[in-house]
Every structure is written in structure tokens, then in C-alpha cells.
């Protein structure tokens, strides 16, 4: 059985309980129950400037929030994680351009509405995945009802849609939406 990579960059750094985070957490739980150790949740660490498996503190954020209120939408990185990431970046051996990073193999599911930083890092990850690479499209509220979405999301959304075309396939998490045009 091939390993299945699951990008949870934002969800693993927030206690928000938006529809996207609920989908990401539910997908992670269902895949873990079905495929166990074959699931590798990962994130793009902007401080380290690298894709890596989630650490224990990040995996704890994958449990659904308890109580009536959830945390803020923004991602939160403890100062210790920020400093450690910077340090790993400074101390890391730089591969030469002639020797690209080792392939990760497996397949990839991208269930998040990813940030611009993750979008810039995705081509490097996609090149290292040998199997199918699939993104989940949640909805087009940022385009259809921009007044209900944060301005930052509305501004980024057209670029995000273009970035989705870099995946082998796109699935929709909401019934009744038309497919993403090619």
C-alpha cells in the first residue's frame, strides 16, 4: 500500500472550527481509522522553509475543538517553533541545484484552502509525489458573495483557483457546485 500524504498546514496550526477545518479534521480522522500508519499528515513550515511531518503539538490541533467556541481563524505558531524552524533552516545543508530533494512517493490530498506561502511551496512538493495529487475545492463563496469573506481571501481566490490546476484532480466537498473550469 502506498503512503498517502495529507497537507494540514493551516488546520494543524489553528483551533478554528470553520467548514474547511471540519472537513480537514474529519478527513484526517477517517483516513487514519481506515489506513493507519499509511497516512502522513504534513505541513509547510515557513520558518524552516520546508515540507515536513507534523510534530506532536501540531497533531494535537487535529482533534476537534471542545466547547461552544473555537479559536481564531488565523494560524498560530509558538515562538519556540518559530525559532526552531529558523535554526533548522540556518543549519540545514543546502542541496545543490543538480541534486533535487528525494522523492516522497505516495499520493497527496490537499484538503485546505492554502495560503500564498503554501501555494509558492506546492510545486516543490507536487514534484516529489509519484502518485495522484488531488485537491479539495470547498466552495466559491469568496467569488459569489465576497461581502461574506475576508478581503484577503477574496483578493487571493483567483490565484488559488489557478494553483488548483497544478493538481491531477480536484474534488468538491459541497454538493451542487459546478466543476472547476479547466
Backbone as JSON, one array per atom type, in Angstrom:
{
  "sequence": "XXXXXXXXXXXXXXXXXXXXXXXXXXXXXXXXXXXXXXXXXXXXXXXXXXXXXXXXXXXXXXXXXXXXXXXXXXXXXXXXXXXXXXXXXXXXXXXXXXXXXXXXXXXXXXXXXXXXXXXXXXXXXXXXXXXXXXXXXXXXXXXXXXXXXXXXXXXXXXXXXXXXXXXXXXXXXXXXXXXXXX",
  "N": [[0.84, -1.18, 0.0], [0.55, 2.22, -0.83], [1.91, 5.19, 0.6], [-0.03, 7.87, 1.89], [-0.06, 11.22, 1.59], [-1.06, 14.03, 3.44], [-1.84, 17.27, 3.4], [-1.92, 19.43, 6.0], [-1.38, 22.03, 6.75], [-2.53, 24.55, 7.57], [-4.73, 23.81, 9.24], [-3.49, 22.34, 11.26], [-2.41, 24.3, 12.76], [-4.25, 25.89, 13.98], [-7.14, 26.52, 16.03], [-9.52, 26.97, 15.0], [-12.86, 26.39, 13.84], [-14.02, 26.24, 11.32], [-15.88, 25.49, 8.29], [-14.02, 24.43, 6.46], [-11.93, 23.59, 8.19], [-13.32, 21.67, 9.65], [-13.86, 19.76, 7.66], [-11.2, 19.05, 6.99], [-10.24, 17.99, 9.45], [-12.07, 15.88, 9.84], [-11.59, 14.33, 7.55], [-8.91, 13.6, 7.99], [-9.2, 12.05, 10.36], [-10.91, 9.98, 9.43], [-9.32, 8.81, 7.42], [-7.11, 7.98, 8.96], [-8.33, 6.07, 10.59], [-8.99, 4.21, 8.7], [-6.64, 3.64, 7.2], [-4.49, 3.87, 8.88], [-1.11, 3.86, 9.72], [-0.29, 4.44, 7.17], [-0.99, 6.95, 6.47], [0.3, 10.15, 6.2], [0.33, 13.0, 7.77], [1.22, 16.28, 6.92], [3.02, 19.44, 6.83], [3.73, 22.71, 5.56], [6.42, 24.31, 6.71], [6.96, 27.47, 7.18], [8.92, 28.85, 8.53], [11.05, 27.15, 8.64], [11.19, 26.73, 6.01], [10.4, 24.42, 4.6], [8.82, 21.31, 3.7], [7.37, 19.06, 5.97], [6.73, 16.27, 8.25], [3.99, 16.43, 10.6], [4.49, 17.66, 13.9], [4.2, 16.6, 17.38], [2.78, 18.6, 18.87], [1.42, 19.87, 16.85], [-0.16, 17.83, 15.8], [-1.93, 17.52, 17.9], [-3.65, 19.65, 17.53], [-5.35, 18.68, 15.64], [-7.46, 17.38, 16.73], [-10.95, 17.76, 17.22], [-12.14, 20.99, 18.25], [-13.05, 21.63, 21.64], [-15.98, 22.52, 23.51], [-18.16, 25.43, 23.26], [-17.12, 27.49, 21.76], [-14.65, 28.06, 19.31], [-11.17, 28.52, 18.41], [-9.48, 31.44, 17.01], [-9.45, 32.18, 13.45], [-6.93, 32.49, 12.25], [-3.59, 31.15, 11.8], [-1.45, 29.81, 14.34], [1.75, 29.84, 15.6], [3.86, 28.69, 18.01], [6.38, 30.64, 19.68], [8.69, 29.19, 20.25], [8.6, 27.19, 18.27], [8.81, 28.73, 15.98], [11.39, 29.84, 16.29], [12.92, 27.46, 16.38], [12.42, 26.48, 13.8], [13.6, 28.5, 12.21], [16.25, 28.13, 13.03], [16.75, 25.47, 12.18], [16.59, 25.93, 9.45], [18.78, 27.62, 9.04], [20.89, 25.92, 9.75], [20.67, 23.79, 8.06], [21.9, 21.62, 5.55], [22.49, 22.78, 2.38], [21.06, 21.59, -0.53], [22.54, 20.95, -3.7], [21.71, 22.58, -6.81], [21.75, 20.65, -8.78], [21.08, 18.3, -7.54], [18.07, 17.44, -6.75], [15.57, 17.46, -4.05], [14.86, 14.36, -2.35], [12.47, 12.02, -3.67], [9.12, 11.78, -2.37], [7.28, 9.88, -2.87], [4.21, 7.98, -2.93], [0.85, 9.35, -2.65], [-1.02, 12.44, -2.77], [-3.23, 14.41, -0.86], [-4.77, 17.48, -0.85], [-6.51, 19.16, 1.27], [-7.04, 21.73, 2.1], [-7.81, 25.28, 1.91], [-5.34, 26.81, 0.77], [-2.64, 29.02, 1.79], [-0.91, 31.87, 0.3], [1.84, 31.55, 0.7], [2.07, 28.76, 1.08], [1.07, 28.04, -1.39], [3.16, 28.92, -3.05], [5.12, 27.11, -2.29], [4.09, 24.67, -3.01], [4.6, 23.61, -5.73], [7.16, 22.43, -5.47], [6.62, 20.36, -3.65], [4.65, 18.9, -5.06], [6.18, 17.95, -7.18], [7.64, 16.0, -5.96], [5.94, 13.96, -5.34], [4.86, 10.83, -6.32], [2.5, 9.55, -6.96], [-1.08, 9.99, -7.57], [-2.24, 13.38, -7.27], [-4.36, 15.26, -5.49], [-6.69, 17.86, -4.99], [-8.97, 19.39, -2.72], [-11.84, 21.17, -3.38], [-13.68, 23.6, -1.83], [-15.77, 25.66, -1.82], [-17.17, 28.45, -3.63], [-17.62, 30.82, -2.34], [-16.1, 33.1, -1.79], [-15.97, 34.27, -4.27], [-18.62, 34.37, -5.2], [-20.08, 35.59, -3.13], [-18.58, 37.93, -2.04], [-18.76, 39.78, 0.02], [-19.17, 38.33, 2.3], [-16.82, 37.16, 2.93], [-13.4, 37.29, 4.16], [-11.42, 40.08, 3.13], [-8.79, 39.55, 2.34], [-8.96, 36.86, 1.57], [-10.78, 37.03, -0.57], [-9.28, 38.57, -2.36], [-7.12, 36.85, -2.89], [-8.29, 34.58, -4.0], [-8.74, 34.16, -6.92], [-6.09, 33.54, -7.77], [-5.6, 31.3, -6.2], [-7.45, 29.51, -7.36], [-6.25, 29.15, -9.87], [-3.9, 27.88, -9.02], [-4.92, 25.46, -8.19], [-5.15, 24.07, -10.54], [-2.73, 22.85, -10.89], [-2.85, 20.36, -9.77], [-3.52, 16.83, -10.14], [-6.13, 16.09, -9.98], [-9.32, 17.36, -8.87], [-11.52, 17.53, -6.22], [-14.83, 18.09, -4.98], [-16.14, 19.41, -2.01], [-18.69, 20.18, -1.47], [-22.01, 19.58, -2.26], [-23.7, 20.17, -5.37], [-22.19, 22.13, -6.57], [-20.72, 23.42, -9.49], [-18.23, 21.85, -11.6], [-14.73, 22.78, -11.4], [-13.62, 24.99, -13.81], [-11.47, 24.17, -16.57]],
  "CA": [[0.0, 0.0, 0.0], [1.32, 3.45, -0.9], [1.7, 6.2, 1.62], [-0.91, 8.96, 1.5], [0.32, 12.48, 2.21], [-2.22, 14.88, 3.69], [-1.37, 18.59, 3.82], [-2.75, 20.07, 7.03], [-0.57, 23.17, 7.18], [-3.29, 25.55, 8.35], [-5.56, 23.18, 10.27], [-2.65, 21.89, 12.38], [-1.91, 25.48, 13.48], [-5.38, 26.72, 14.4], [-8.23, 25.84, 16.73], [-10.75, 27.4, 14.33], [-13.77, 25.28, 13.53], [-14.76, 26.61, 10.11], [-16.23, 24.33, 7.47], [-12.8, 23.83, 5.91], [-11.23, 22.86, 9.25], [-14.11, 20.47, 9.98], [-13.59, 18.79, 6.59], [-9.82, 18.57, 7.12], [-10.13, 17.13, 10.64], [-12.85, 14.66, 9.6], [-10.86, 13.55, 6.55], [-7.73, 13.03, 8.66], [-9.66, 11.0, 11.26], [-11.42, 8.85, 8.64], [-8.18, 8.14, 6.76], [-6.31, 7.3, 9.99], [-9.07, 4.88, 11.01], [-9.01, 3.23, 7.6], [-5.33, 3.28, 6.67], [-3.49, 3.91, 9.95], [0.23, 4.43, 9.55], [-0.03, 4.81, 5.78], [-1.33, 8.37, 6.34], [1.35, 11.04, 6.71], [-0.05, 14.41, 7.77], [2.41, 17.11, 6.83], [2.78, 20.87, 6.72], [4.84, 23.53, 5.08], [6.93, 25.14, 7.8], [7.52, 28.67, 6.56], [10.11, 29.27, 9.28], [12.11, 26.24, 8.2], [11.11, 26.72, 4.56], [10.45, 23.0, 4.22], [7.69, 20.42, 3.98], [7.77, 18.09, 6.98], [5.63, 15.66, 9.0], [3.53, 17.2, 11.75], [5.04, 17.36, 15.22], [3.16, 16.23, 18.35], [1.92, 19.74, 19.21], [0.58, 20.15, 15.68], [-1.15, 16.75, 15.71], [-2.96, 17.77, 18.92], [-4.62, 20.6, 16.96], [-6.24, 17.99, 14.71], [-8.65, 16.96, 17.47], [-11.97, 18.82, 17.14], [-12.17, 21.88, 19.43], [-14.09, 21.34, 22.64], [-16.69, 23.7, 23.98], [-19.04, 26.13, 22.33], [-16.38, 28.39, 20.88], [-13.36, 27.59, 18.82], [-10.18, 29.58, 18.33], [-9.48, 32.36, 15.86], [-9.16, 31.55, 12.16], [-5.52, 32.58, 11.89], [-2.7, 30.1, 12.31], [-0.64, 30.2, 15.48], [2.99, 29.09, 15.75], [4.55, 29.13, 19.22], [7.68, 31.26, 19.45], [9.72, 28.14, 20.24], [8.54, 26.53, 16.96], [9.34, 29.69, 15.01], [12.85, 29.9, 16.46], [13.49, 26.17, 15.97], [12.36, 26.42, 12.34], [14.67, 29.38, 11.69], [17.53, 27.49, 13.32], [16.91, 24.33, 11.26], [16.85, 26.47, 8.11], [20.16, 28.12, 9.01], [21.85, 24.83, 9.91], [20.44, 22.73, 7.07], [22.81, 21.55, 4.4], [21.8, 23.21, 1.16], [21.33, 20.71, -1.66], [22.93, 21.67, -4.92], [20.62, 22.57, -7.8], [21.81, 19.43, -9.59], [20.51, 17.17, -6.81], [16.81, 17.85, -6.14], [15.19, 16.68, -2.87], [14.44, 12.98, -2.6], [11.03, 11.87, -3.87], [8.35, 11.3, -1.22], [6.44, 8.77, -3.29], [2.84, 8.06, -2.47], [-0.15, 10.23, -3.24], [-1.24, 13.64, -1.96], [-4.52, 15.09, -0.8], [-4.68, 18.87, -0.37], [-7.88, 19.5, 1.62], [-7.15, 23.08, 2.65], [-7.71, 26.47, 1.08], [-3.98, 27.12, 1.23], [-2.17, 30.4, 1.74], [0.02, 32.21, -0.79], [3.13, 30.93, 1.02], [1.96, 27.33, 0.77], [0.93, 27.97, -2.85], [4.5, 29.05, -3.66], [5.9, 25.92, -1.96], [3.44, 23.45, -3.54], [5.24, 22.95, -6.88], [8.24, 21.57, -4.99], [6.02, 19.15, -3.07], [3.99, 18.13, -6.13], [7.22, 17.29, -7.98], [8.19, 14.88, -5.19], [4.88, 12.96, -5.13], [4.82, 9.99, -7.52], [1.14, 9.11, -7.26], [-2.06, 11.05, -7.84], [-2.23, 14.58, -6.41], [-5.75, 15.7, -5.54], [-7.06, 18.98, -4.13], [-10.39, 19.5, -2.39], [-12.39, 22.51, -3.56], [-14.77, 23.68, -0.85], [-16.87, 26.46, -2.35], [-16.74, 29.68, -4.3], [-18.25, 31.94, -1.63], [-15.26, 34.28, -1.93], [-16.27, 34.88, -5.56], [-20.05, 34.59, -5.35], [-20.54, 36.51, -2.08], [-17.35, 38.45, -1.45], [-19.04, 40.53, 1.25], [-19.18, 37.39, 3.42], [-15.47, 36.59, 3.08], [-12.35, 38.27, 4.45], [-10.87, 40.73, 1.94], [-7.57, 38.83, 1.96], [-9.4, 35.65, 0.86], [-11.38, 37.46, -1.84], [-8.19, 39.01, -3.22], [-6.26, 35.72, -3.25], [-9.04, 33.46, -4.55], [-8.46, 33.83, -8.33], [-4.77, 32.9, -7.86], [-5.8, 29.97, -5.61], [-8.1, 28.67, -8.37], [-5.22, 28.8, -10.86], [-2.99, 26.92, -8.39], [-5.59, 24.15, -8.15], [-4.94, 23.4, -11.82], [-1.48, 22.09, -10.82], [-3.14, 19.03, -9.22], [-4.01, 15.86, -11.12], [-7.58, 16.07, -9.88], [-9.92, 18.22, -7.87], [-12.8, 17.05, -5.75], [-15.63, 19.14, -4.37], [-16.69, 18.97, -0.73], [-20.05, 20.68, -1.34], [-22.86, 19.14, -3.36], [-24.39, 21.18, -6.13], [-21.28, 23.08, -7.21], [-20.22, 23.03, -10.81], [-16.79, 21.55, -11.58], [-13.81, 23.87, -11.66], [-13.29, 25.0, -15.24], [-10.06, 23.94, -16.94]],
  "C": [[0.89, 1.24, 0.0], [0.96, 4.4, 0.23], [0.82, 7.31, 1.04], [-0.52, 10.19, 2.29], [-0.91, 13.36, 2.31], [-1.72, 16.22, 4.22], [-2.37, 19.22, 4.78], [-2.03, 21.28, 7.61], [-1.37, 24.14, 8.03], [-4.04, 24.9, 9.5], [-4.73, 22.74, 11.47], [-2.1, 23.06, 13.18], [-3.03, 26.42, 13.9], [-6.37, 25.87, 15.18], [-9.56, 26.28, 16.14], [-11.59, 26.17, 13.97], [-14.67, 25.68, 12.35], [-15.12, 25.33, 9.35], [-15.0, 23.64, 6.91], [-12.06, 23.04, 6.99], [-11.99, 21.6, 9.65], [-13.88, 19.38, 8.94], [-12.2, 18.2, 6.76], [-9.68, 17.61, 8.3], [-10.88, 15.81, 10.44], [-12.15, 13.75, 8.6], [-9.65, 12.86, 7.19], [-8.15, 11.86, 9.55], [-10.12, 9.77, 10.48], [-10.28, 8.09, 7.97], [-7.32, 7.4, 7.78], [-7.01, 6.01, 10.44], [-9.02, 3.79, 9.94], [-7.63, 2.74, 7.21], [-4.19, 3.42, 7.68], [-2.2, 4.61, 9.61], [0.56, 4.8, 8.11], [-0.35, 6.28, 5.51], [-0.21, 9.19, 6.96], [0.85, 12.47, 6.63], [1.21, 15.27, 7.76], [2.02, 18.58, 6.73], [3.98, 21.53, 6.07], [5.21, 24.47, 6.22], [7.62, 26.33, 7.15], [8.76, 29.18, 7.26], [11.32, 28.43, 8.88], [12.24, 26.26, 6.68], [11.22, 25.3, 4.02], [9.11, 22.34, 4.5], [8.18, 19.38, 4.97], [6.54, 17.46, 7.63], [5.24, 16.55, 10.19], [4.22, 16.73, 13.03], [3.88, 17.12, 16.18], [2.23, 17.4, 18.67], [0.99, 20.11, 18.06], [-0.51, 19.09, 15.53], [-2.25, 16.94, 16.75], [-4.02, 18.75, 18.41], [-5.59, 19.93, 15.99], [-7.47, 17.43, 15.4], [-9.68, 18.09, 17.37], [-11.94, 19.68, 18.4], [-13.29, 21.48, 20.36], [-14.74, 22.63, 23.08], [-17.46, 24.39, 22.87], [-18.27, 27.01, 21.35], [-15.05, 27.77, 20.49], [-12.41, 28.79, 18.75], [-10.34, 30.45, 17.09], [-9.08, 31.61, 14.59], [-7.68, 31.5, 11.83], [-4.7, 31.44, 12.46], [-1.82, 30.67, 13.41], [0.56, 29.26, 15.57], [3.65, 29.57, 17.03], [5.93, 29.7, 18.88], [8.78, 30.21, 19.39], [9.76, 27.42, 18.89], [9.1, 27.46, 15.88], [10.87, 29.73, 15.07], [13.52, 28.61, 16.01], [13.49, 26.03, 14.45], [13.43, 27.28, 11.69], [16.03, 28.73, 11.87], [17.78, 26.31, 12.39], [17.21, 24.83, 9.85], [18.29, 26.95, 8.0], [21.19, 27.0, 9.02], [21.73, 23.75, 8.84], [21.49, 22.8, 5.97], [22.01, 21.9, 3.16], [22.1, 22.23, 0.03], [21.71, 21.53, -2.88], [21.77, 21.63, -5.9], [20.59, 21.31, -8.65], [21.2, 18.23, -8.86], [19.24, 17.62, -6.1], [16.5, 17.01, -4.9], [14.69, 15.29, -3.25], [12.93, 12.92, -2.8], [10.36, 11.35, -2.6], [7.55, 10.06, -1.58], [5.0, 9.02, -2.88], [1.96, 8.98, -3.27], [-0.37, 11.39, -2.29], [-2.68, 14.07, -2.03], [-4.28, 16.45, -0.18], [-6.09, 19.31, -0.02], [-8.08, 20.95, 2.07], [-7.23, 24.14, 1.56], [-6.38, 27.09, 1.52], [-3.6, 28.58, 0.99], [-1.25, 30.62, 0.54], [1.38, 31.57, -0.55], [3.14, 29.44, 0.71], [1.83, 27.15, -0.74], [2.28, 28.06, -3.56], [5.34, 27.8, -3.41], [5.33, 24.64, -2.58], [4.12, 22.84, -4.76], [6.39, 22.03, -6.47], [7.73, 20.28, -4.38], [5.4, 18.29, -4.17], [5.0, 17.37, -6.97], [7.78, 16.06, -7.28], [7.19, 13.76, -4.94], [4.73, 12.15, -6.42], [3.41, 9.56, -7.91], [0.21, 10.27, -7.55], [-2.0, 12.16, -6.79], [-3.58, 15.24, -6.57], [-5.98, 16.84, -4.55], [-8.57, 18.95, -3.9], [-10.8, 20.96, -2.57], [-13.63, 22.59, -2.69], [-15.97, 24.47, -1.37], [-16.3, 27.72, -2.98], [-17.37, 30.91, -3.64], [-17.43, 33.21, -1.78], [-15.51, 35.0, -3.25], [-17.75, 35.25, -5.68], [-20.59, 35.63, -4.36], [-19.34, 37.11, -1.36], [-17.57, 39.22, -0.16], [-19.06, 39.64, 2.49], [-17.8, 36.81, 3.72], [-14.47, 37.68, 3.46], [-11.75, 38.81, 3.15], [-9.63, 40.0, 1.43], [-7.92, 37.57, 1.15], [-9.95, 36.0, -0.51], [-10.28, 37.84, -2.83], [-7.36, 37.84, -3.74], [-6.99, 34.66, -4.08], [-8.79, 33.17, -6.03], [-7.1, 33.13, -8.52], [-4.88, 31.47, -7.31], [-6.45, 29.03, -6.63], [-7.12, 28.24, -9.46], [-4.26, 27.75, -10.29], [-3.6, 25.53, -8.31], [-5.39, 23.37, -9.44], [-3.64, 22.6, -11.85], [-1.67, 20.68, -10.26], [-3.67, 18.13, -10.33], [-5.54, 15.82, -11.13], [-8.04, 17.0, -8.79], [-11.27, 17.62, -7.5], [-13.53, 18.17, -5.05], [-16.24, 18.62, -3.08], [-18.13, 19.43, -0.52], [-20.86, 20.2, -2.54], [-23.47, 20.33, -4.08], [-23.49, 22.21, -6.79], [-20.84, 22.53, -8.56], [-18.74, 22.71, -10.72], [-15.97, 22.8, -11.87], [-13.47, 23.87, -13.13], [-11.81, 24.79, -15.47], [-9.57, 25.07, -17.78]]
}
